[in-house]
Amino acid sequence: MPYPAHVSDAAYCYDGSYAGFLCCIFESYTRREIPSAVLGPAEGQITLFGTETIATDPTHARRVANGLTRLGPMVRERVMTGFLSTEEEKDLILLRFARRCFDEGPRAVQMLGDPDVHAAFVLERNVNNEVCRFIEFIRFEEKDGMLGSVIHPKNNVLPLLRGHFCSRLPDEDFLIFDAAHGTALLRQSGHVQYLAMEHYEPARDADELNWQALWKRFFHALTIEERRNAKAQMSHAPKRFWGGMVEMREPYI
């Protein structure tokens, strides 16, 4: 029997935090049920299901987190990375995946023929693919001695960009503003924090504009017009990233 628990008609409503989500897993086991949905605060207000409010208890969250750690890094990372997805029903997908792994053990992470395991794998893959794209295509502009960039990701990728750019720019202060979700990753004087922001516009003073012009000129000089292939270019650098790429702005595109 895949799940010893029954499927409940109720939806779990939690505060949207990762700790709160882990508490949903804890309650699922305590109540011996699989909820019909797992919803954040905004979603819970419009659901047609009856809701059960799941309080965030640090002790319960820690117990589940320790359990995921014991299952191994692949299980833990799949849940943590998948949680950064903005796909609908991602919370329920990850809850069912976690329960499968707790029931079957670490080997469950490889059971991609199982629909719950496969769905969680797809969440993790999509988030990681987007992170790799932004590692390639983020362009910084200097403002008051700080490097700044504005991105528009589909998923909440800032936590996964943190390690790469802190390592790549160890002596620089920088800010990456996620305009799609109103958050920013700020590294300043060696300290890293996440901020809620509504708007950020990198300054384009004369020195910055000169550097941008040099970079665009270099990019343009490498281009062989007779061999330009717009379709191939978009397959390697999807058009949704072009707005943040200096070399793809007018006049050299």
C-alpha positions in Angstrom: 0.0 0.0 0.0 1.7 3.2 -1.1 0.3 5.4 1.7 -0.9 3.9 5.0 -2.7 7.2 5.7 -6.1 8.1 4.2 -6.5 11.2 1.9 -8.3 13.9 3.8 -10.8 16.3 2.3 -9.2 19.2 4.3 -6.4 21.5 3.1 -3.5 22.4 5.3 -3.0 26.2 5.6 0.4 27.4 6.9 2.4 30.6 7.1 4.4 30.0 3.9 7.7 29.5 5.6 9.9 26.5 5.2 9.6 25.7 8.9 5.8 25.9 8.5 5.9 23.5 5.6 7.9 21.0 7.7 5.2 21.3 10.3 2.7 20.3 7.7 4.7 17.1 7.1 4.7 16.5 10.9 0.9 17.0 11.2 0.4 14.7 8.2 2.0 11.9 10.2 0.4 12.8 13.5 -3.0 12.8 11.9 -2.3 9.7 9.7 -3.6 11.5 6.6 -2.6 13.1 3.4 -4.2 16.5 3.0 -6.1 17.4 -0.2 -3.9 20.5 -0.6 -1.1 22.4 1.2 -1.6 26.2 1.0 0.2 29.4 1.9 -1.6 32.3 3.5 -2.9 33.9 0.3 -4.0 30.6 -1.3 -5.8 29.6 1.9 -8.2 32.6 1.6 -9.5 31.4 -1.8 -9.6 27.6 -1.5 -12.8 25.7 -1.9 -11.6 23.1 0.6 -12.2 23.1 4.3 -8.9 24.3 5.9 -6.9 23.2 8.8 -4.5 25.8 10.1 -1.1 24.3 10.9 0.9 26.3 13.4 4.6 26.7 13.0 6.3 24.8 15.9 10.1 25.0 15.8 10.4 21.7 17.7 8.2 19.9 15.1 10.0 21.5 12.2 13.4 20.5 13.6 12.3 16.9 14.0 11.2 16.7 10.4 14.4 18.5 9.2 16.5 16.0 11.2 14.6 13.1 9.6 15.2 14.5 6.1 18.9 14.8 6.9 19.0 11.1 8.0 17.5 10.2 4.7 20.5 11.6 2.9 21.5 14.8 1.0 19.6 13.9 -2.2 16.3 13.8 -0.3 17.0 16.8 1.8 18.2 18.9 -1.2 15.2 17.9 -3.3 12.8 19.1 -0.7 14.7 22.3 0.0 15.3 23.2 -3.6 11.7 22.2 -4.6 10.3 24.5 -1.9 11.8 27.4 -3.9 9.6 26.6 -6.8 6.5 28.7 -7.6 4.7 25.9 -9.3 1.1 25.3 -8.2 0.7 22.4 -5.7 4.5 22.3 -5.1 3.8 22.0 -1.3 1.6 19.0 -1.7 4.0 17.4 -4.1 6.9 17.8 -1.7 4.8 16.6 1.3 3.9 13.4 -0.6 7.5 13.0 -1.7 8.8 13.4 1.9 6.2 10.8 3.1 7.3 8.4 0.4 10.9 8.7 1.4 10.1 8.3 5.1 8.1 5.2 4.3 10.5 3.6 1.8 13.9 5.0 3.0 16.6 6.7 1.0 16.2 4.5 -2.0 12.8 6.2 -2.7 14.6 9.2 -4.2 15.6 7.1 -7.2 12.1 5.7 -7.8 11.3 8.1 -10.7 8.6 5.7 -11.9 6.6 6.8 -8.8 4.4 9.8 -9.7 5.1 11.6 -6.4 8.9 11.1 -6.6 8.9 12.1 -10.3 6.9 15.3 -9.6 9.4 16.3 -6.9 12.3 15.6 -9.2 10.8 17.9 -11.9 10.4 20.7 -9.3 14.0 20.4 -8.3 15.3 20.2 -11.9 13.3 23.3 -13.0 14.6 25.4 -10.1 18.2 24.3 -10.6 18.0 24.9 -14.4 16.9 28.4 -13.8 19.7 29.0 -11.3 22.2 27.8 -13.9 20.8 30.3 -16.4 21.1 33.2 -14.0 24.7 32.3 -13.1 25.4 32.6 -16.8 23.4 35.6 -17.7 23.4 38.0 -14.6 25.1 41.3 -15.5 26.1 43.7 -12.7 26.2 47.5 -13.0 28.2 49.6 -10.5 26.3 52.1 -8.3 28.0 54.0 -5.5 30.7 51.4 -5.2 28.3 48.5 -5.2 27.5 46.1 -7.9 23.8 45.8 -8.6 21.6 43.6 -10.9 17.9 43.2 -11.5 16.5 39.8 -12.4 13.0 38.5 -13.1 13.0 34.8 -12.2 10.1 32.4 -12.3 11.2 30.8 -9.0 12.7 32.0 -5.8 16.4 31.5 -6.9 18.2 34.0 -4.6 19.2 31.5 -1.9 20.8 29.3 -4.6 22.6 32.2 -6.2 24.1 33.3 -2.9 26.9 30.8 -2.6 28.1 31.2 -6.2 28.3 35.0 -6.2 29.7 35.3 -2.7 32.5 32.9 -3.8 33.0 34.6 -7.2 33.0 38.1 -5.8 34.6 37.7 -2.4 35.8 41.3 -2.0 32.8 43.1 -3.6 29.6 44.5 -2.2 26.7 43.5 -4.4 22.9 43.4 -4.6 20.7 41.1 -6.7 17.1 42.4 -6.8 14.5 39.8 -7.7 11.9 42.1 -9.2 9.4 39.3 -9.7 9.1 38.5 -6.0 10.1 41.8 -4.4 13.2 40.5 -2.6 16.9 41.2 -2.7 20.1 39.5 -1.8 22.5 42.0 -0.3 26.2 41.3 0.5 27.8 44.3 2.2 31.0 44.4 4.3 31.2 40.6 4.3 27.6 40.2 5.7 24.8 38.7 3.7 21.1 39.4 4.2 17.8 39.2 2.3 15.6 42.3 2.0 12.1 43.1 1.0 12.3 45.7 -1.8 9.8 47.2 -4.3 12.3 48.9 -6.7 16.0 49.1 -7.5 17.5 50.9 -10.4 21.3 50.6 -10.9 22.9 54.0 -11.5 24.5 54.5 -14.9 27.1 57.2 -14.4 29.7 58.1 -17.0 32.2 55.5 -16.0 29.6 52.7 -15.9 28.3 53.7 -19.3 31.8 53.7 -20.8 32.4 50.2 -19.5 29.1 49.1 -21.0 29.9 50.6 -24.3 33.3 48.8 -24.4 31.7 45.5 -23.6 29.0 46.0 -26.3 31.7 47.0 -28.8 33.7 43.8 -28.0 30.6 41.7 -28.3 29.7 43.3 -31.6 33.2 42.9 -32.9 33.0 39.2 -32.4 29.7 38.9 -34.3 29.9 37.6 -37.9 26.8 39.2 -39.4 26.6 36.7 -42.3 26.4 33.9 -39.8 23.9 35.4 -37.3 21.3 32.9 -36.3 18.6 34.4 -34.1 16.9 31.1 -33.4 20.2 29.5 -32.3 21.0 32.5 -30.2 17.7 32.4 -28.4 18.2 28.7 -27.7 21.5 29.4 -25.9 20.3 32.7 -24.3 16.5 32.7 -24.0 15.0 36.1 -24.8 13.5 36.5 -21.3 17.0 37.1 -20.0 18.0 39.7 -22.6 16.7 42.7 -20.7 19.3 42.2 -18.1 22.2 41.5 -20.5 24.2 44.6 -21.5 25.4 43.1 -24.7 21.8 42.4 -25.9 20.6 46.0 -25.5 20.4 48.4 -28.4 22.2 49.3 -30.5 24.3 46.1 -30.6 21.9 43.1 -30.7 
